[in-house]
Amino acid sequence: MRRLADNRKLAEQWRGMEKRVADTREMLSLAAEEEDGHLEVEMQSEVEEMAVHLDELELELAFTDEYDARNAILSIHAGAGGTESQDWTEILMRMYLRWAERHGHRAEILDISPGEEAGVKSVVIEITGSYACGYLKSEHGVHRLVRISPYDADRARHTSFAMVEVMPEAETDVDVRIEPDDLKVDVFRSSGPGGQHMQKTSSAVRMTHLPTGTVATSQSERSQFQNKEIAMKILQSRLLELELKKRAEARARLKGKHVSAGWGNQIRSYVLHPYRMVKDHRTNYQTGNTDDVLDGGLDGLITAYLRANIGGEGND
């Protein structure tokens, strides 16, 4: 039903665009007949707006997966490298939070594990908005940063890595059904900053799906009940992503392809020294405006990925 509603909405948007084009063509003809320069300028502005909207609608043709319209669960993990990679993970977290803000999406940190000195070891973010998962699937993979380290007294150049995982938000009991006997729930004291209450009570929750070994934790809320709800949401999304990965691997085997989503699958490089450039290795799209990208300006990178995969396999 959700898929049907999304398709109906998309069809209505295309019909609306068709009517808008017809009305604008008629107004342009009228402006030409009456030699109304003011109306021509106004209609030219309308044509430019329609061109932008048309690009957006065409881009949505890339959303062929049944889960593209859903909210996204982003999980970011620091690679080896201690403080350097943990700081890079925090930079990526801010980048995605800013991207969500720019697009009017709601972003909520579901779980975060702070670094010892700076940055974060891992973070899970829920991004709620139209086609959030469809757009952000372009971000799944390893992100590499090259820069002069702010933590190195010798001002040496460092390379840091972080893994970004993008999962569709699972619909309770529809996509994933978890049997009670398959679930192990542990409670523990929250780590990192969070106030005296979080340190004195066992409010943090760790859920383990025994058949798959999949783990989800939540320690961001003061209430154990809230943390259980969040951990369950994360666990369901991870199990859904696991099932989707199995399907993708099965399709790849039938086609004789090998698909890797591990640490060797570096998708993008962010170089801040000795020059400044962000390059996506899958599409070869690159930009020198690194500050804008790290401030959430991902549209060029995302659009290049989606256009490259129209009619293809997406991130299978």
Secondary structure, DSSP 8 states (H G I E B T S, - for coil): -HHHHHHHHHHHHHHHHHHHHHHHHHHHHHHHHHT-HHHHHHHHHHHHHHHHHHHHHHHGGG--STTTTS-EEEEEEE-SSTHHHHHHHHHHHHHHHHHHHHTT-EEEEEEEEE-SSSSEEEEEEEEESTTHHHHHGGG-EEEEEEEE-TT-TT--EEEEEEEEEEEE---BTTTB---GGGEEEEEE---SSS-HHHHHS--EEEEEETTTTEEEEE-SSS-HHHHHHHHHHHHHHHHHHHHHHHHHHHHHHHTT-----STT-EEEEEE-SSS-EEEETTT--EES-HHHHHTT--HHHHHHHHHHTTTS-TT-
